[in-house]
Amino acid sequence: MAILSLRSPISLPIISSSVSTLRSKPISNLPLSSLASVSFTRLESNYASVSPIIRPRMVSSRATAGATHPVTDYREDIGDILGEVSIFTASGQRVNFSDLWDQNDGIAAVVLLRHFGCVCCWELATALKEAKPRFDAAGVKLVAVGVGTPDKARILATRLPFPMECLYADPERKAYDVLGLYYGLGRTFFNPASAKVFSRFKELREATKNYTIQATPEDRSSVLQQGGTFVFRGKKLLYGRKDEGTGDHPSLDDVINVCCKATVA
């Protein structure tokens, strides 16, 4: 997704045309320039009904819109299931989630970004980097995962910059499927929750000074993936939140508060 233009309103026919372009061609074959061309100044609630493209999920979930702690929407053994999912470090080493933190009492904040070429994810990664000392002080392992290959992760880590020891790549979106995160055209471009990004334009502009669209995954269908944020104590899920739309990130203050409470519990 490209930086949203705030200079002048773009008519709905242009937006519709962009969507038609996305629909008329397999998104995996679209050039990066086409993906960057969808820009608009406001989200129309009429488009909230656009049917998302659903990928198969390993675990069903029923999180309600705006839910802060939809923990009950996940199976009690979700930590065990996620632990078996393999991803990659930014340097290219394959690891399982169960290897990333103490599976008995360790506290971990697991933040699933969209993809490494998403400007909103560069903004979120910047916020995570700035908040990392607070996570460290609370004894919390910060795990940031993005969709794409390790080389794409390294682009973000180098240019943002972002600590590589906290960054992981999930090119096949395995963890996203396990956690039932949202996926689809409507969620990506037309969900009302995406309007939150307009209140953070200054942060977006600052975070993307060194941005490059070359961090976008080669599999263009990945740009339709949404993220989420989760807190685990060992294998137990304490906090879970799905991003309703692009840029719909949680308050990191809320996430850190959950982590701190878990630490003293």
C-alpha positions in Angstrom: 0.0 0.0 0.0 1.3 3.4 -0.9 1.3 6.6 1.2 -2.2 8.1 1.2 -2.4 11.4 -0.7 -4.0 14.2 1.3 -3.6 17.0 -1.2 -6.9 16.7 -3.1 -9.9 14.4 -3.0 -9.9 11.6 -5.5 -13.2 10.7 -7.0 -14.9 7.4 -6.4 -14.8 6.5 -10.1 -11.0 6.6 -10.0 -11.0 4.4 -6.9 -13.5 2.1 -8.6 -11.2 2.0 -11.6 -8.2 1.0 -9.5 -10.2 -1.7 -7.9 -11.4 -3.0 -11.3 -7.7 -3.1 -12.3 -6.9 -5.2 -9.3 -9.9 -7.5 -9.9 -9.3 -7.9 -13.7 -5.8 -9.2 -13.3 -4.3 -11.9 -11.0 -2.8 -9.7 -8.2 0.2 -11.9 -8.1 1.0 -10.6 -11.6 0.5 -6.9 -11.0 3.6 -4.7 -11.1 4.6 -2.8 -8.0 3.6 0.5 -9.7 0.0 -0.7 -9.9 -0.1 -1.5 -6.2 1.3 1.9 -5.4 -1.3 3.7 -7.5 -4.3 3.1 -5.2 -4.4 6.4 -3.2 -7.3 8.2 -1.8 -8.2 10.8 0.9 -11.0 9.2 2.7 -12.7 5.8 3.0 -16.3 5.4 2.0 -18.4 3.4 4.3 -20.3 2.1 1.3 -17.3 0.0 0.5 -17.2 -1.7 3.8 -19.5 -4.3 2.4 -16.9 -5.4 -0.2 -16.5 -9.1 0.3 -13.0 -10.0 1.5 -11.1 -12.8 -0.1 -10.9 -15.5 2.4 -8.0 -18.0 2.6 -8.3 -21.3 4.4 -7.6 -21.1 8.1 -6.2 -23.7 10.4 -8.0 -22.3 13.5 -11.4 -20.6 13.4 -11.9 -17.4 15.3 -14.9 -15.1 16.0 -13.3 -11.8 17.1 -15.9 -9.0 17.1 -15.2 -5.6 15.7 -13.3 -3.4 18.1 -12.7 -6.2 20.6 -9.8 -5.4 22.8 -9.2 -8.8 24.3 -10.8 -11.4 22.1 -8.9 -14.2 23.9 -12.0 -16.4 24.3 -12.2 -16.5 20.5 -9.2 -18.8 20.3 -8.7 -22.4 21.3 -7.0 -22.9 24.6 -4.2 -24.7 22.8 -3.6 -21.9 20.4 -0.1 -21.4 21.9 0.8 -25.0 21.2 -0.5 -24.7 17.6 1.4 -21.5 16.9 4.5 -22.8 18.6 4.8 -25.5 15.8 4.7 -22.9 13.0 8.0 -22.3 11.4 9.1 -18.8 10.2 12.5 -17.2 9.3 14.8 -14.8 11.1 15.7 -11.8 9.1 19.0 -13.4 8.4 17.3 -16.4 6.8 17.4 -19.1 9.6 14.3 -21.2 10.0 12.9 -21.2 13.5 9.7 -22.3 15.3 7.6 -19.9 17.4 8.2 -22.2 20.3 11.9 -21.3 20.1 11.4 -17.6 20.4 10.5 -17.3 24.1 10.3 -19.3 27.3 7.3 -21.6 26.8 6.6 -21.9 30.5 6.6 -18.4 32.0 8.2 -16.1 29.4 6.2 -13.1 28.3 6.1 -12.3 24.6 4.5 -9.5 22.6 3.9 -11.0 19.1 3.1 -8.3 16.5 2.2 -9.5 13.0 2.7 -6.7 10.5 1.1 -6.8 7.1 3.9 -7.0 4.6 7.4 -5.5 4.5 6.4 -3.1 1.7 3.4 -1.6 3.6 4.0 2.0 4.7 1.7 1.5 7.6 3.9 -1.3 8.8 6.9 0.9 8.6 5.1 3.3 10.9 4.2 0.5 13.3 7.7 -0.9 13.2 9.0 2.6 14.1 6.6 2.7 17.1 7.7 -0.8 18.1 11.4 0.2 17.9 10.8 3.3 20.0 8.8 1.2 22.6 11.4 -1.6 22.7 13.2 -0.2 25.8 9.8 -0.4 27.6 9.3 -4.0 26.6 12.9 -4.8 27.6 12.4 -3.2 31.0 9.3 -5.3 31.6 11.2 -8.5 30.7 9.1 -9.0 27.5 10.4 -10.5 24.3 9.3 -8.5 21.3 8.6 -10.5 18.2 7.7 -8.6 15.0 6.6 -10.7 12.0 6.0 -9.6 8.5 4.8 -11.2 5.3 7.6 -11.7 2.8 11.0 -13.4 2.5 14.0 -12.7 4.8 15.6 -10.5 2.1 12.5 -8.2 2.2 12.7 -8.2 6.0 16.3 -7.0 5.8 15.3 -4.1 3.6 13.0 -2.8 6.3 15.5 -3.6 9.0 18.3 -1.7 7.2 16.5 1.3 5.8 14.1 2.0 8.7 16.2 0.9 10.7 14.7 -1.9 12.9 16.5 -4.4 15.3 17.0 -7.5 13.2 17.0 -9.7 16.3 13.3 -8.9 16.8 12.3 -9.2 13.1 11.0 -12.4 11.5 9.6 -13.3 8.0 6.6 -15.5 7.3 6.5 -15.8 3.5 3.7 -18.3 3.4 1.6 -16.5 6.0 1.3 -19.6 8.2 1.1 -17.7 11.5 -1.6 -15.4 10.0 -3.7 -18.4 9.0 -3.3 -20.0 12.5 -4.4 -16.8 14.2 -7.3 -16.3 11.7 -6.2 -12.8 10.7 -8.2 -10.9 8.1 -7.5 -11.1 4.4 -9.1 -9.5 1.4 -9.6 -6.6 -0.9 -12.3 -4.9 1.2 -10.2 -5.2 4.4 -7.2 -3.8 2.8 -8.5 -0.8 1.0 -12.1 0.0 2.1 -12.6 -1.0 5.7 -13.7 2.1 7.8 -11.1 1.2 10.5 -8.4 2.1 8.0 -9.4 5.8 8.4 -7.4 5.8 11.6 -4.3 6.2 9.4 -5.2 9.8 8.6 -4.7 10.9 12.2 -1.1 9.6 12.0 0.0 11.2 8.7 2.9 12.9 10.5 4.2 9.6 11.9 3.7 7.9 8.5 5.8 10.6 6.8 8.6 10.4 9.3 8.7 6.6 9.3 8.9 6.3 5.6 11.7 8.7 4.9 13.8 5.8 3.6 10.9 3.7 2.4 11.1 1.6 -0.7 8.3 -0.3 -2.4 10.9 -3.0 -3.3 10.3 -4.5 0.2 6.9 -5.6 -1.1 6.7 -9.5 -1.4 7.0 -11.0 -4.9 3.7 -12.8 -4.2 1.4 -9.8 -4.8 -1.5 -11.5 -3.1 0.3 -10.9 0.2 -0.6 -7.2 0.1 -4.2 -8.2 1.0 -3.1 -9.6 4.4 -4.0 -7.8 7.6 -2.0 -8.1 10.8 -2.7 -8.5 14.6 -1.1 -8.2 18.0 -0.9 -10.9 20.7 0.6 -11.3 24.1 1.6 -14.7 25.5 2.7 -15.9 28.9 4.4 -19.1 28.0 1.9 -20.9 25.8 -1.1 -19.1 27.2 -2.7 -16.3 25.2 -3.4 -13.3 27.4 -4.3 -10.7 24.8 -5.3 -10.9 21.1 -6.4 -8.2 18.7 -6.9 -8.5 14.9 -6.4 -5.4 12.8 -9.7 -4.7 11.2 -8.2 -2.8 8.3 -4.9 -1.4 7.0 -3.2 0.8 9.6 -5.6 -0.3 12.4 -2.9 -0.8 15.0 -3.6 -1.2 18.7 -2.3 1.2 21.3 1.2 0.0 22.4 0.5 1.5 25.8 -2.4 -1.0 26.1 -0.1 -3.9 25.0 2.7 -2.9 27.4 0.2 -2.7 30.2 -1.0 -6.2 29.5 2.6 -7.4 29.5 3.4 -5.6 32.8 0.4 -7.1 34.5 1.4 -10.5 33.3 4.9 -10.0 34.6 3.7 -9.3 38.2 0.9 -11.9 38.1 
